[in-house]
C-alpha cells in the first residue's frame, strides 16, 4: 500500500477519524532518508507550487521597477486568506502594476478566513477576483507577461510561454524531466503539476538551500524569494495558519497546497520534507509537521510549540470539555541505517 496511518482522532477512547498519507524526507544527495509510505507516489503540488510559480517575477526587476513593497512582493507566492492587510496590499498593487482586476483569470471569491468572509457577506459586499487566494499569483503572471512581451491572453494555458517557463523551472528544481511532469488544472484555472513526492521534497530542498542550484540567476531569484517569504510570513497565509507560523522561523521555507499537500525545507539541516494526507485534510498539518520536527530532534523548540498551539492534541467540545484526542501514529523510517528514527 502506498500510504500509512498518520493521525487518529479519538472520542472517549474510540477511533472516530483516521488520516492516512505519505511522508518523504530527502537530503542534499537526493537520498530518501526518512519516509512513511511510498515516496515515489505522484502528487499534484496544488498551491505548494506557488513559490515556483512566483520565480519568473523574481528573475526580473519588476519589484524594483514598479516600487513594490516587500509585503506586496510576498503576495506573488501567497495563498492569502483575505485579511485587511492582504486586501490593502493587493489594492495597492493594482495601482502600481500594469494590471486590471478584470485581467485576472481567477474567479470572483470571498476570503478564505472566516472573519473577513462573514464581515463581507453581512455587509452585502460582492465577491471579487481580488479576494481569491490566488489573486497575487495571477497579478504576477500578467505583469511578467507584459514585462517580457508575452501575450496576456491565454496566460493560464499550459502552452503559453510563461507556463512553459514555469514548468522548465520546476524541472530544474525537482530534477524531473519535463516529459515526466504530469499537468492538470488547478482551482484557479492555471496549470498545476504532479511529480513523485520525493522530487517535491527535493524541490523544497533547493528552495531552502539555493547553493544546490547551478544557474546563478535562478539561484539568486530563489534567495530573494525565500527571504521575502520569511520576512513577510503573514502575507503568505495569515497569522494562526501553518505556513505563516513556520515561515516565522528563518531556517524554514514552507508552503501548503489544497488536498492535504505540504512541503518544507530546513536550511541548516539541509533536508526537506513533502507530505500528502490522502483524504485531503489540512486540519492535521500542524500535528504531522510538529511530529516530524520532534522525531528529527529539530533544535528550534519554539517553532514546534507554535505548531502545537495551532492544533492541540486534546479535543474539546463546544463547552470546552475534553472529549477526545488527536494522536500521531507514524514513525519516520530512517533509511540510511534501516531502522526507525524515533
C-alpha positions, 0 to 999 in steps of 0.5 A: 500500500502506498500510504500509512496511518498518520493521525487518529482522532479519538472520542472517549477512547474510540477511533472516530477519524483516521488520516492516512498519507505519505511522508518523504524526507530527502537530503542534499544527495537526493537520498530518501532518508526518512519516509512513511509510505511510498515516496515515489507516489505522484502528487499534484503540488496544488498551491505548494507550487506557488513559490515556483510559480512566483520565480519568473517575477523574481528573475526580473526587476519588476519589484524594483521597477514598479516600487513594490513593497516587500509585503506586496512582493510576498503576495506573488507566492501567497495563498492569502486568506483575505485579511485587511492587510492582504486586501490593502496590499493587493489594492495597492498593487493594482495601482502600481502594476500594469494590471486590471482586476478584470485581467485576472483569470481567477474567479470572483471569491470571498476570503478564505478566513472566516472573519473577513468572509462573514464581515463581507457577506453581512455587509452585502459586499460582492465577491471579487477576483481580488479576494481569491487566494490566488489573486497575487499569483495571477497579478504576477503572471500578467505583469511578467507577461507584459514585462517580457512581451508575452501575450496576456491572453491565454496566460493560464494555458499550459502552452503559453510561454510563461507556463512553459517557463514555469514548468522548465523551472520546476524541472530544474528544481525537482530534477524531473524531466519535463516529459515526466511532469504530469499537468492538470488544472488547478482551482484557479484555472492555471496549470498545476503539476504532479511529480513523485513526492520525493522530487517535491521534497527535493524541490523544497530542498533547493528552495531552502538551500539555493547553493544546490542550484547551478544557474546563478540567476535562478539561484539568486531569484530563489534567495530573494524569494525565500527571504521575502517569504520569511520576512513577510510570513503573514502575507503568505497565509495569515497569522494562526495558519501553518505556513505563516507560523513556520515561515516565522522561523528563518531556517524554514521555507514552507508552503501548503497546497489544497488536498492535504499537500505540504512541503518544507525545507530546513536550511541548516539541516539541509533536508526537506520534507513533502507530505500528502494526507490522502483524504485531503485534510489540512486540519492535521498539518500542524500535528504531522509537521510538529511530529516530524520536527520532534522525531528529527530532534529539530533544535528550534523548540519554539517553532514546534510549540507554535505548531502545537498551539495551532492544533492541540492534541486534546479535543474539546467540545463546544463547552470546552470539555475534553472529549477526545484526542488527536494522536500521531501514529507514524514513525519516520523510517530512517533509511540510511541505517534501516531502522526507525528514527524515533 
